Amino acid sequence: MMRFSTLFFLSLGSAAAGFTFTGLPGTVLIDTDVSATLLRETTDSTEFSLELTAEDGIVFQVIQVFQGEEATSIPFNFTPTVAGLYNLELITNDNSTEIFGFSPIVNVTTALPLSSSSLPSSSLPSSSLTTSIATFSSSAGPSTVTVTSPPSPSNSTTQSASNSAARMPQKLDIGAIVGGAVGGSIVLIAGLVFIVLCHRRRRRK
């Protein structure tokens, strides 16, 4: 961290070099190929080394050595293999350790942070669950218990059951009325036949 602070103050006091980085992510996974672009001005040095340096100042990886570089847009790749905080530094090739420029801090990690959009959502609609909250008191203090009950039957199912139950007595009443009417008719006809037969017998006598 001390080295990063030193580099920050050097950037505030020196504007001689115009080296900048573009397309460099702030957080990357280890063992993952990272692509970025180094931008230089025509007045910048043409001989320099691009190094991946740890926060304690140790050069972790020499990415590329440039000799007589005239391009102003230089794509490059590197693959970090150890987690930690790093800078990309542009160093002179004459071992004078003069720094021409450096990148913002790159955090190399073993796992990228999860975003809220990647979290799985419940397959049940919010309206299908009923939540009850009960509060209990004990010697250790009040505690709250949340109970989630399964979804209740829909209104259409309840109405269908009610309609079916209401229709059954009506069907029973109609059957009883028809049966009673037929039975009564038969009894009445039998009674009339019996009376006619009795009347004929009396006349014969």
Protein Blocks (a to p, Z undefined) as FASTA:
>chain_A
ZZmmmmmmmmmmpckbccdcehiafbdcehiacdddddddfkbcfbdcdddddfkopafb
dfbacehiabfbdcdddddfbecddddddddfklnopafbdcddddddfbdcddfklpcc
dfbdfklpccdddddddfkopcdddddddddddfklmmmmmmmmmmmmmmmmmmmmmmmm
mmmmmmmmmmmmmmmmmmmmmmmZZ
